[in-house]
Amino acid sequence: MRASYLRTVKFCFSKTSLNLRYYFLQLRSFNSQTKFRNAHYRRLTYSDSQILHLLSRNKLQDARNLINEMTQRNPGHGLVVHLTSLLTKFSKHGFIDESKALFELMPLRNVVTYNAMLSGFLQNGRLGDASRLFEDMPERNVVSWTAMICGLADSGRLSEAKRLFEEMPERNVVSWNSMVVGLIRNGELEEARQIFDGMPEKNIVSWNTMIAGYAESCRMEEARVLFEEMEERNVVTWTSMIAGYCRAGEVDKGYFLFRGMPERNVVSWTAMIGGFAWNGLHEEALLHFIEMMENYDVRPNGETFISLAYACAGMGFPQLGKQLHAQLIVNSLAYDDYDGRLSRSLIHMYSSFGIMDFAHYVFNKNMNICTVQSCNAMINGYIHIGRLEEAQTLFDTIPDRDEISWTSLIDGYLSTGQVSKACYLFNNMPDKDGVAWTAMISGHVQNELFAEATYLFSKMRAYGISPLNSTYSILFGVAGATANMERQDIRIVIRQHQMPNKNHNDLESPIA
């Protein structure tokens, strides 16, 4: 069965049968192309691109002259609409300073123009500018108020958002939904439910928002009640429930709903594939991908490939993982990794295979969006294939480390008999948790340093660190493995340290 579906998945990935080396050449070529700013000019008219060019270089008078010429050719409302649209384009693509300059140069503005500028500030994280603009607006409508409420809530300024919501002269269903979303994002699920229950009018977005809030918090009973109360459901409703059940570890319930869906799209398929992958059901994730590709002709997206990368890693299919990466590149999905999750999944996959040259390639190209988890995956990958020097080099150069980073490297040195290096790292570790202490105890036992292992256990308890179940198992193993130490003495030590701590401050280390 395993070999059969592996061949099938390979076929799904090899519909475009190009060589992986060629894909990497294509990737390098893509990255050497002109930057987005230059590419963006081609999407504008000549006059519009000239305005952007002048505003970017702070040539405001020249930009004003050009706008005046445009006013003469297209006087009145038409120019306002055009410049407002242009302002929105600039903001959307990150040219917020240029948008602001254009806004200030516009000879005429209307409430839509103000709302466009307000949204631009909020989308680019300029909450202070947005607040000032909101206060100065000569006219506000429900869109203005709702945009400001969303911006405040997204920034965690929930009390201000609620105050603004209460002050709104009129509200529509979008305003109510925005308040519910803001409360949920800030962890105020009960208050969100109160707002939801008090809504004079609800639409399907209202119901989906509340269900998603419960699902993300793994409160599936409450989500299920709302789901059953809904008169009309859409694919978003079903997908939220499926993802929620999978997040809560109830994959069978998620799968039951998935099979009962009246229609499915790539998001719902990906939710089910991801649900299998995150719950360790890697084979089922790959089989569902095959079903999606062969029977439903659904095109996978970036999220699908993230789940598949973890599934390939879990199944130990390196060749399939390489083909998956190739398909990412040939479908241009590798270039649209705005939050770094796709890169991190590839780093995890290649590190789990021990293919560290590929992992290093992806890591270097995306270092600015990689997290400490990616660094830990790389460190473990190097350790797994015995390249401890490279693991140490990476450990020394990464800006952020956590307990896993330290413990992984300590365990790597202990597994190769380099006890002194492990002890040096452990002594310099800023925060030692039970896992780190247990790794040290286990490593000393593996290197037949039984007395030192017993002492480490005593010191661990002296520092108030609670032993893990595995810590006791390791020490019981010491009693069975050594001939020069009485079993009963070891048991007494363990029993003593299971009791409440007494004064251990006078302990001194026998380890140099």
C-alpha positions in Angstrom: 0.0 0.0 0.0 2.8 2.4 1.0 4.7 2.0 -2.2 1.6 2.2 -4.3 0.3 5.5 -3.1 3.9 6.9 -3.0 4.0 6.3 -6.8 0.6 7.9 -7.1 1.6 11.0 -5.2 4.8 11.2 -7.3 2.7 11.1 -10.4 0.5 14.0 -9.1 3.6 16.1 -8.5 5.3 15.2 -11.7 2.6 16.3 -14.2 5.1 19.0 -15.2 8.2 16.9 -15.4 11.0 19.3 -15.1 14.3 18.8 -13.2 14.6 20.0 -9.6 17.9 21.7 -10.5 16.2 23.7 -13.2 13.6 24.9 -10.6 16.3 26.2 -8.4 17.9 28.0 -11.4 14.4 29.5 -12.1 14.2 30.6 -8.4 17.5 32.4 -8.6 16.5 34.1 -11.8 13.2 35.3 -10.3 15.0 36.8 -7.3 17.4 38.7 -9.6 14.5 40.5 -11.4 13.7 44.1 -10.9 12.1 45.0 -7.6 8.4 45.4 -7.1 8.5 49.1 -7.2 9.8 49.2 -10.8 7.5 46.3 -11.9 4.5 48.2 -10.4 5.0 51.2 -12.8 4.0 48.9 -15.7 0.5 48.5 -14.2 -0.1 52.3 -14.2 -0.8 54.8 -16.9 2.1 57.1 -17.9 0.7 60.0 -15.9 0.0 57.9 -12.8 3.5 56.4 -12.9 4.9 59.9 -13.2 3.0 61.0 -10.1 4.3 58.1 -8.2 7.9 58.8 -9.4 7.7 62.5 -8.4 6.0 61.8 -5.0 8.6 59.1 -4.2 11.4 61.7 -4.8 9.5 64.4 -2.8 9.1 66.6 -5.9 5.8 67.9 -4.7 5.6 71.0 -6.8 6.2 69.0 -10.0 3.5 66.5 -8.9 1.1 69.4 -8.2 1.7 70.8 -11.7 1.0 67.4 -13.2 -2.2 67.0 -11.2 -3.3 70.5 -12.3 -2.7 69.4 -15.9 -4.9 66.3 -15.3 -7.6 68.6 -13.8 -7.8 70.6 -16.9 -8.2 67.5 -19.0 -10.6 65.8 -16.7 -12.3 68.4 -14.4 -14.8 67.7 -11.6 -15.9 64.4 -10.1 -14.1 62.1 -12.6 -10.7 63.3 -11.4 -11.6 62.8 -7.8 -12.6 59.2 -8.5 -9.4 58.6 -10.5 -7.0 60.0 -7.9 -8.9 58.3 -5.1 -8.4 55.0 -6.9 -4.7 55.8 -7.4 -4.3 56.7 -3.7 -5.8 53.3 -2.9 -3.4 51.5 -5.2 -0.4 53.2 -3.7 -1.5 52.3 -0.2 -2.2 48.7 -1.0 1.3 48.2 -2.4 3.0 49.9 0.6 3.6 53.4 -0.8 1.8 55.0 2.1 3.9 58.2 2.2 3.2 58.7 -1.5 -0.5 58.1 -0.8 -0.4 60.7 2.0 1.3 63.3 -0.3 -1.2 62.6 -3.1 -4.1 63.1 -0.7 -2.7 66.4 0.5 -2.2 67.6 -3.1 -5.6 66.6 -4.3 -7.6 69.8 -5.3 -10.9 68.1 -4.4 -11.8 65.3 -1.9 -14.9 63.5 -0.8 -15.8 61.2 2.0 -14.7 58.2 -0.2 -11.2 59.8 -0.5 -11.0 60.3 3.2 -12.0 56.7 3.9 -9.5 55.5 1.3 -6.7 57.4 3.1 -8.0 56.2 6.5 -7.9 52.6 5.3 -4.4 53.1 3.8 -3.0 54.3 7.2 -4.6 51.4 9.0 -3.5 48.8 6.5 0.1 50.0 6.9 0.1 50.2 10.6 -0.1 53.9 10.9 -2.7 54.1 13.6 -1.6 57.5 14.9 -2.0 59.1 11.4 -5.4 57.3 11.1 -6.6 58.7 14.4 -5.6 62.2 13.5 -7.3 62.0 10.1 -10.4 60.5 11.6 -10.7 63.4 14.0 -10.1 66.0 11.2 -12.6 64.5 8.7 -15.2 67.0 7.7 -17.7 64.2 7.2 -17.8 60.6 8.4 -20.1 57.7 7.4 -20.5 54.2 8.8 -17.5 53.1 6.7 -15.2 55.6 8.5 -16.4 54.6 12.0 -16.1 50.8 11.2 -12.6 51.2 9.7 -11.4 53.0 12.8 -13.0 50.4 15.1 -11.2 47.6 13.2 -7.9 49.4 13.3 -8.1 50.0 17.1 -9.2 46.5 17.8 -6.4 45.0 15.6 -3.9 47.1 17.5 -5.1 45.7 20.9 -6.7 49.0 21.9 -9.9 47.3 22.7 -11.3 49.8 25.2 -11.0 52.6 22.6 -12.6 50.5 20.0 -15.6 49.7 22.3 -15.9 53.4 23.2 -16.0 54.3 19.5 -18.6 51.6 18.8 -20.8 53.0 21.5 -20.5 56.5 20.1 -21.4 55.5 16.5 -24.4 57.5 15.3 -25.5 54.6 13.2 -24.5 51.0 12.8 -25.0 48.3 10.1 -24.4 44.6 10.2 -20.7 45.2 9.1 -20.1 47.4 12.1 -21.6 44.8 14.4 -19.5 42.0 12.8 -16.4 44.1 13.1 -16.9 44.5 16.8 -17.4 40.8 17.3 -14.3 40.1 15.3 -12.3 42.6 17.3 -13.4 41.1 20.6 -12.6 37.5 19.5 -9.1 38.5 18.3 -8.4 40.0 21.7 -9.6 36.9 23.5 -12.9 38.4 24.7 -15.0 35.5 23.5 -17.8 35.9 26.1 -18.2 39.6 25.4 -18.2 38.8 21.7 -21.1 36.4 22.2 -23.0 39.1 24.1 -22.6 41.4 21.1 -23.6 38.6 18.7 -26.7 37.8 20.7 -27.6 41.5 20.8 -27.3 42.2 17.1 -30.5 43.5 15.6 -29.6 41.8 12.3 -27.3 38.9 11.5 -25.9 37.7 8.2 -24.0 34.5 7.4 -20.7 36.4 8.2 -22.0 37.0 11.7 -22.6 33.3 12.3 -19.4 32.3 10.7 -17.4 34.7 12.8 -18.8 33.5 16.1 -18.4 29.8 15.1 -14.8 30.4 14.0 -14.2 32.1 17.4 -15.4 29.1 19.3 -13.5 26.7 16.9 -10.2 28.5 17.3 -10.6 28.2 21.1 -11.5 24.5 20.8 -14.9 25.1 22.3 -16.6 22.8 19.8 -19.7 22.1 21.7 -20.7 25.8 21.6 -19.7 26.0 18.0 -21.8 22.9 17.2 -24.9 24.4 18.8 -24.5 27.5 16.6 -23.8 25.4 13.5 -27.0 23.5 14.0 -29.0 26.6 14.6 -28.0 28.2 11.3 -30.6 28.3 8.6 -28.1 28.8 5.9 -24.5 27.6 5.8 -21.7 28.0 3.3 -18.4 26.4 2.7 -16.8 28.8 5.2 -19.2 27.5 7.9 -18.3 23.9 7.3 -14.6 24.5 7.0 -14.5 26.4 10.3 -16.1 23.4 12.0 -13.8 20.9 10.4 -10.7 22.9 11.3 -12.0 23.4 14.8 -12.5 19.7 15.4 -9.1 18.9 14.0 -7.5 21.6 16.2 -9.2 20.0 19.2 -7.8 16.6 18.2 -11.2 15.2 17.2 -10.2 14.3 13.7 -12.9 11.7 13.3 -15.7 14.3 13.9 -14.0 16.7 11.4 -13.7 14.0 8.8 -17.4 13.1 9.3 -18.4 16.7 8.6 -16.0 16.9 5.7 -17.7 13.9 4.0 -21.1 15.5 4.6 -20.3 18.8 3.0 -22.5 19.8 0.1 -19.6 21.4 -1.7 -15.9 21.7 -1.2 -13.2 24.1 -2.3 -9.4 24.1 -1.9 -9.7 25.7 1.6 -11.9 22.9 2.9 -9.7 20.2 1.4 -6.7 21.9 2.8 -8.3 22.1 6.3 -8.9 18.3 6.2 -5.4 17.5 4.9 -3.9 19.8 7.5 -6.0 18.3 10.2 -4.6 14.9 9.4 -1.1 16.2 9.2 -1.1 18.1 12.5 -2.5 15.2 14.3 0.2 12.8 13.1 -2.0 11.1 10.5 0.5 11.7 7.7 -0.5 8.8 5.5 -4.1 10.0 5.5 -3.0 13.5 4.6 -1.2 12.3 1.5 -4.0 10.0 0.5 -6.5 12.9 0.7 -4.2 15.0 -1.4 -4.3 12.2 -4.0 -8.1 12.1 -3.9 -8.3 15.9 -4.3 -6.0 15.9 -7.3 -7.3 12.9 -9.1 -11.0 13.0 -8.5 -11.9 16.6 -7.9 -9.3 18.5 -9.9 -8.8 21.1 -7.2 -5.6 23.1 -7.5 -3.6 23.1 -4.2 -2.5 26.4 -2.6 0.3 27.4 -0.3 -1.5 26.2 2.8 -2.0 22.8 1.2 1.7 22.5 0.5 2.6 23.5 4.1 0.5 20.6 5.4 2.0 18.2 2.8 5.6 19.2 3.7 4.9 18.1 7.3 3.2 15.0 6.1 6.2 14.1 3.9 8.5 14.7 6.8 6.4 12.5 9.0 6.3 9.7 6.5 10.1 10.0 5.7 9.7 10.5 1.9 12.6 12.7 0.9 12.2 12.2 -2.9 8.5 13.1 -2.6 9.4 16.1 -0.5 11.8 17.4 -3.2 9.1 17.0 -5.8 6.7 18.9 -3.6 9.3 21.8 -3.3 9.7 21.7 -7.1 6.0 22.1 -7.6 5.9 25.1 -5.3 8.5 26.8 -7.4 7.0 25.9 -10.8 3.6 27.2 -9.6 5.2 30.4 -8.2 3.9 29.7 -4.7 7.4 29.8 -3.3 7.5 33.6 -4.0 4.3 34.4 -2.1 5.5 33.4 1.3 4.6 36.7 3.1 4.5 35.2 6.7 7.3 32.7 6.2 5.2 29.6 7.1 5.9 27.9 3.8 9.7 28.4 4.2 9.5 27.1 7.7 7.7 24.0 6.6 10.3 23.3 4.0 13.1 23.8 6.5 11.4 21.4 8.9 10.9 18.8 6.1 14.5 18.9 4.8 16.0 18.9 8.3 13.9 15.9 9.3 15.3 14.1 6.2 18.9 15.2 7.1 19.2 17.0 3.7 20.8 19.9 5.3 22.2 21.6 2.1 18.6 22.1 0.9 17.5 23.2 4.4 20.4 25.6 4.6 19.5 27.0 1.2 15.9 27.8 2.1 16.9 29.1 5.6 19.5 31.5 4.1 17.0 32.9 1.5 14.4 33.5 4.1 16.4 34.3 7.3 14.4 37.5 7.9 11.1 35.6 8.3 12.4 32.4 9.9 11.7 31.8 13.6 13.6 30.1 16.4 11.6 26.9 15.6 13.3 26.9 12.2 16.7 27.3 13.8 15.9 24.4 16.2 14.9 22.2 13.2 18.2 23.1 11.5 20.2 22.4 14.7 18.5 19.0 15.2 19.0 18.2 11.5 22.7 18.8 11.7 23.0 16.8 14.9 21.0 13.9 13.4 23.6 13.5 10.6 26.6 14.1 12.9 27.5 17.6 11.8 27.9 19.0 15.3 30.3 21.8 14.3 27.7 23.3 11.9 25.0 22.9 14.6 27.2 24.8 17.0 28.0 27.5 14.4 24.3 28.0 13.8 23.6 28.1 17.5 26.2 30.8 18.0 24.9 33.0 15.2 21.2 32.9 15.7 19.8 36.0 17.5 17.1 34.1 19.5 17.5 30.8 21.3 15.0 29.0 23.5 15.2 26.0 25.9 14.9 23.6 22.9 17.9 25.2 21.1 20.1 24.7 24.2 18.8 21.2 25.1 19.1 19.9 21.5 22.8 20.9 21.3 23.5 19.6 24.8 21.9 16.3 23.9 23.9 16.2 20.7 27.2 16.5 22.5 26.2 13.9 25.1 25.1 11.4 22.4 28.6 11.6 20.9 30.4 11.3 24.2 31.5 15.0 24.4 30.4 15.4 28.0 32.6 18.4 28.8 31.1 20.4 26.0 27.6 19.5 27.1 28.4 20.5 30.7 29.8 23.8 29.5 26.6 24.6 27.6 24.4 23.4 30.4 26.2 25.6 33.0 25.7 28.6 30.7 22.1 27.9 29.9 20.0 30.8 31.2 16.8 28.9 32.1 17.0 25.2 32.7 13.7 23.4 32.7 13.0 19.8 33.6 13.6 18.6 30.0 17.2 20.0 30.0 18.0 18.5 33.4 16.6 15.2 32.3 18.7 15.3 29.1 21.8 15.9 31.2 21.0 13.0 33.6 20.2 10.7 30.7 23.4 11.7 28.8 25.6 11.0 31.8 23.9 7.6 32.3 24.5 6.8 28.6 28.2 7.7 29.1 28.3 5.5 32.2 28.8 8.5 34.6 26.3 7.1 37.1 27.5 9.0 40.2 27.4 12.3 38.3 23.9 11.5 37.0 22.7 10.8 40.6 24.2 14.1 41.8 22.6 16.0 38.9 19.2 14.6 40.1 19.9 15.9 43.6 20.9 19.3 42.3 17.8 19.4 40.1 15.6 18.9 43.1 17.6 21.4 45.1 16.8 24.1 42.5 13.1 23.2 42.9 12.7 21.6 39.4 10.1 18.9 39.4 11.4 15.7 37.8 9.6 14.2 34.8 8.4 10.6 34.7 11.3 9.8 32.4 13.7 11.2 35.0 12.8 8.5 37.5 12.8 5.9 34.8 16.4 6.8 33.9 17.6 6.7 37.5 15.9 3.3 38.1 17.9 2.2 35.1 21.1 3.3 36.8 20.3 0.9 39.6 20.1 -2.0 37.1 23.1 -1.0 35.0 25.8 -0.5 37.7 27.4 -3.1 39.8 29.3 -0.9 42.1 26.2 0.9 43.5 23.6 -0.6 45.7 20.1 -0.6 44.2 18.5 0.1 47.5 20.6 3.3 48.0 19.4 4.6 44.6 15.8 3.9 45.5 16.2 5.7 48.8 17.6 8.8 47.1 14.7 8.8 44.7 12.1 8.4 47.5 13.7 11.2 49.5 13.6 13.6 46.5 10.0 12.8 45.8 9.2 14.1 49.3 8.9 17.9 49.9 12.3 19.7 49.6 14.4 20.3 52.6 17.5 22.4 52.8 19.8 21.6 49.9 21.7 24.8 49.8 24.9 23.2 51.1 25.3 20.8 48.1 28.5 21.1 46.2 29.1 19.7 42.7 31.4 16.7 42.4 31.7 17.5 38.7 34.6 19.6 37.7 
